[in-house]
Amino acid sequence: MTSTLLSINNYHYARGGAEVVFFRHNGLLTDAGWSVVPFCMQHDHNDPSAWSDHFVEEIELDAPRDGLATKVRKGLKAVYSMEAREKIRDVIDYIEPDVCHAHNVYHHISPSILAVIHDRGIPLVMTLHDLKIACPAYSMLARDGVCERCRTGELFNVFTQRCIKGNAFLSLLVMVESYLHRYLGSYLRNVDRFIVPSRFYLDKFVEWGFDEKRFMHLPNFVDSRLYESQPHPGRRFAYVGRLSPEKGITTLIKAAALAEVQLDIIGTGPAEQSLRQLATEVGCDARFLGFLSGRTLRDTTAGARAVVVPSEWYENAPLTVLEAGALGKPVIASAIGGLPELVVEGETGWTFPPGSVTALADRLRLVANMGDRELAEVGAAARARVVREFGPERYVEGIRQLYSELGVTWH
């Protein structure tokens, strides 16, 4: 008998790290003999799916051409989607899933679906890729830096601080959404267990008053067999990710200029133009390579001297670090959020205080001046740790254990 997973996420394409985990999770269970049914939002970039007719209508909250009436209609739907409730009810009736596993659902599918799943008596697991169930803006980041103003339940701060893209309307909308789902208990009443990929996030949720027993720490994973290690370090350092302020790329560009090292910036985002201008102003030898994926991304990263993750917000457990390790690349990461859990200081990489240009420049100089053989040994240690501690086998065993605790039979 085949077990069935209803796997839920806003997007059905590799838009970011959460989507990559969503697809990899689905793939592992498919390989284990499960029937996996996705439930997502319709989108032009979605990967093909036999279930796409059951996906909910696309919601893009900040579409520039939308009039006020359209914005209000979309906003109400993002807060609480009746369409999503009806569609997921139909899917559940049809496939009768053994378990539901949600990833990112807010602002698009909306948490309205969670009560439907719970009321049907279906075990519900949710992987927390960010801090949304605690912080309305998901990132615990405001215009003045890391922020925990909402810790005591004062969720109105998301509006007063304009936490959502600096936009009053979007911030007000998210404030209303957060108060509503806090009142309804959409997460705490309906989700049986939460998965957190970093211990930092688990500890942070507990600090904010959540019951530790509801959470399970299960790190993200990479299949190192798909990554060919490059034993010969290149000369250029690499950044891989979204180009946005919280990622600390401004600090990285200034540090690279100070250390006089070469830098490849891989990715796109709203800060790209200002970062290009900054690189010119400070004399940073930076190449902006745009969005890369697949073999091109792996080859470019494998040719780097080290990968730099200079984030200045509470990162969870970015796949970038694990994928760099799988390629045999050391990582230089800021000591914030879950990043220090992924780097063994001096053994698989190095850390530095977030936002410190001089400290990062020192790390860049250290690695730039290190002998290739010694640096290759650090990269080899990084890969060995990924194989040992962050492989798919450990992840599958963790999911098997969790599902079993919820009474789900793994056929």
Buried (B, 14 or more C-beta within 10 A) or exposed (E): EEBBBBBBBBBBEBBBBBBBBBBBBBEBBEEBEBBBBBBBBBBEEBBEBEBBEBBBEBBEBEEEEBEEEEBEEBBBBBBBBEBBBBBBBEBBEEBEBBBBBBBBBBBBBBBBBBBBBBEBEBBBBBBBBBBBBBBBBBBBBBEEEBBBBBBEEEBBBBBEBBBBEEBEBBBBBBBBBBBBBBEBEBBBEBBBBBBBBBBBBBBBBBEBEBEEEBBBBBBBBBBBEEBEBBBEBBEBBBBBBBBBBBBBBBBBBBBBBBBEBBBBBBBBBEBBEEBBEBBEEBEBEBEBBEEBEEEEBBEBBBBBBBBBBBBBBBBBBBBBBBBBBBBBBBBBBBBBBBBBBBBBEEBBBBBBEBBBBEBBBBBBBBBBEBEEEEBBBBBBBBBBBBBEEBBBEBBBEBBBEBBEEBEBEBE
